[in-house]
Amino acid sequence: MTATAAEPVAAPTAGRTALVVDDDELISHLVCAGLRAAGMTVVTASDGREALLRLAEAVPDVVVSDVNMPGMDGFALVSRLRAEPATRAVPLVFLTSRADPSDALAALRLGADDYVRKPFDLPELVARVTAKLDRPPVPVEQLLRDPRTGLLSASALAEECAREAARAAAGGRDGALAVLEVAELAALRARFGARGEAELATQLTAALEAAAAGVAGARAGRAGGGRFALLLPDTGAEEVQRLLLALSEQVVRRRVTVSGEALDVTPVVGWVSLSDAAGAEHPDDPDADARAGTGERALALAGTAADGAGLHLDLQPVRWTADMVPAAPAAPAAGTGAAGAAARWRRWRSRLRTPWQVALTLLLGIVAPFCAYAGLWLFAGVDVGEAAYLLVVAALVVTAAAIWAEGLLALDPVRPPADTGGPYPRASAIIAAYLPNEALTIVETVEAFLAQDYPGELQVVLAYNGPDRLPVEDALEAIAARDPRFVPLRVDGSTSKAQNVNAGLAVVTGEFVGVFDADHHPDPSSFRRAWRWLGGGYDVVQGHCVVRNGDASWVARTTAVEFESIYAVSHPGRARLHGFGVFGGSNGYWRTDLLRLTRMHGFMLTEDIDSSLRVVENGGRIANDPALLSRELAPTTLRATWNQRMRWAQGWFQVSRKHLRRAWASPELTLRQKLGMTFLLGWREVYPWISLQAYPVVAFLAWRAGGPQNLDWVVPTFLLTGLFTCSVGPGQTLFARRLAVPEVRRQRGWFLRYLFVSSFFYTEFKNVIARVAQIKEFTGEREWKVTPRSVPVAASGVPVLPAPRDGGAA
């Protein structure tokens, strides 16, 4: 048996795959060499049974097989291929020493596409294989299906979509067309080639077919460019969103296997309703040509929505809307005349919006209640003053009692499980940064992470965005070249921290991952301590954020003490009181698989709180550890603090509106946790308004009595409840100093000033922010203002790095 080894003829087969099945290693090697020289990716098998295993991993473009093989011969193999829809259309060329014409006839009847006898000419064999690829012998019933997956082709799916859109327009229920792709597809192609993409397609096909099985009349297909499509007829928008979210989560949970390696991929899903697809292109044209174009239009619009989803990587399906069509650039407004006056008015209106909103909160919180009390008294003879007074007092007492309970419980915080002494797993850190704002401090931050004392492998991912390339990126790339643990990742198109974190997950390799803002410097032992929690059965652990620039201004000093009252007192105390903790956006550590499934939602202003509440509602465990330290930079001006806290307050209000009902509906939460959710999400939003009621209630009582001099100000109940309520400030300050980290605790003056500032200004300052934030949310005003970072600067203008810091509590 010989083969003519001539120079193989190059063929346009790049990106195609072949499966060579032969138990003769010499023949297999020769055929593989010829096909590879023609630009093909080749996989081998020694008999029919092994070939079926390779086919289950990924369907090739062509099969070249021997007939005489042990185990399962070629005739049995071709019979199996033609019996399965996914492989029925795959061309098969027999290469065999069986020269009897009856064998060739039998092979062709069974479904073979060519029969080449040995000895053979290699260039001729390659040419025959290439011919089958250029002119695939697809059976009639398979002409409209993708040969690799058995799914509908893009053209066939477009026709089906047009028919469903016409049926819906004739009075049927609307439906949808969705497009799904994998965000890492380009990297997967570069690493594994066409064979890897084929294996991915096989596994995604299974997920799509499972999703389609749950909807009557649903069809799955290919959409071109490595994308998939799912037609969901007679399905409402809410059901479409639910089904597609479940599909995304299923893909994330199951992972994929390519070349024997398990990989994490990020599904990206966009969809369009059939009515929108029909109306977007031909809103008033019912003729046949218009209807025929609806399917292609639907695929294009769903693809546009998928592009939008690809910017966020949060698993949320994105629906196409008309505002996704790029608008024509507006002409610049003139500086004079009517256009200039309109522009100046818009600027003034923007500046006056917040003062007017503050005034509106006073009108709603003080003037309107007083008028209501007085009106009921004057026109209906109903006196609600005493009842309102008792309700306000009760609310103040309940809040004060809860704060005292949190402080007392914080004195004995829950400690992490004991260190088992076993091997430490791979760990990762994601640092989210907006580089123009973090340029002066980011190198120092990266070096602090690379100096972590962690026994296992530690990966540090800097996921950043910014409008332009900055010189500091050269320094970051130099660090990456020096230390392979560091991965700088520019996230093009990102406009939020959530997008940066989600993009960072694509390159994370650790079993658990810490999420940090770009100004954070965790203690060297932080990852060790975090693993004790996560390895002990917790899903997330939130650490203690410490201000490291308290010397910068009185605002920073106030924030430094406030953070101790929050992270050392309130958060751990509340976690013990309510039975759950929350993730605060930075210095939090997650099990990587859970974070990949949960993601950060960029449409929430406090995406961190939203993500942690979704975990809790699904039965996850979040710990709070005040000894898990990371030091950050506080805002140094009142304006920066206002902007930061406004975003926090409005984000909390968003979260409360979204999650309070979900918490009560969750079967995973205990009654204690549901009550805790009510206090955290409901009471905290109502209390800023209730605390304001003391003014209209006292004013009404004084007006009704003929003046404040006629009120009895020494009622024992009033005195006792007033003293108890007023004790909260000093008590919380004492708890904060008792539990603060050493470098803050030694600043005794900071705590005394904080007690004074918070008692007479800062507490009500934050209440005003909470009330205004609700007004902004109701009026649809949502703006993310970046918190500026300040670093000490010497007279020369060179940033001064902070001195070595003290260690935290053990």
Buried (B, 14 or more C-beta within 10 A) or exposed (E): EEBEEEEBBEBEBEEBBBBBBBBBEEBBEBBBBBBBBBBBBBBBBBBBBBBBEBBEBBBBBBBBBBBEBEEBBBBBBBEBBBEBEBBBBBBBBBBBBBEEEEBBEBBBEBBBBBBBBBEBBBBBBBBBBBBBBEEBBBEEEBEBBBBBBBBBBBBBBBBBBBBBBBBBBEEBEBBBBBBBBBBBBEBBBEEBBBBBBBBBBBBBBEBBBEBBEEBEEBBBBBBEEBBBBBBBBBBBEEBBBEBBBBBBBBBBEEEBBBBEEEBBBBBBBBBBBBBBBBBBBBEEEEEEEBBEBBBBBBBBBBBBBBBBBBBBBBBBBBBBBEEBEEEEEEEEBEEEEEEEEEBEEEEEEEEEBBEEBBEBBBEBBBBEBBEBBBEBBEEEEEBBBEEBBEBBBEBBBBBBEBBBBBBBBBEEBBEBBEEEEEEBBBBBBBBBBBBBBBBEBBBBBBBBBBEBEBEBBBBBBBBBBBEEEBEBBEBBEEBBEEEEBBBBBBBEEBBBBBBBBBBBBBBBBBBBBBBBBBBBBBBEBBBBBBBBBBBBEBBBBBBBBBBBBBBBBBBBBBBBBBBBBBBBBBBBBBBBBBBBBBBBBBBBBBBBBBBBBBBBBBEBBBBBBBBBBBBBBBEBBBBBBBBBBBBBBBBBBEEBBBBBBBBBBBBBBBBBBBBBEBBBEBEEBEEEBBBBBBBBBBBBBEBBBBBBBBBBBBBBBBBBEEEEEEBEEEEEEBEEBBEBBEEBBEBBBBBBBBBBBEBBBEBEEBBEBBBEBBBEEBBBBBBBBBBBBBBBBEEEBEEBEBBBBBBEEEEEEEEEEBEEBEEBBE
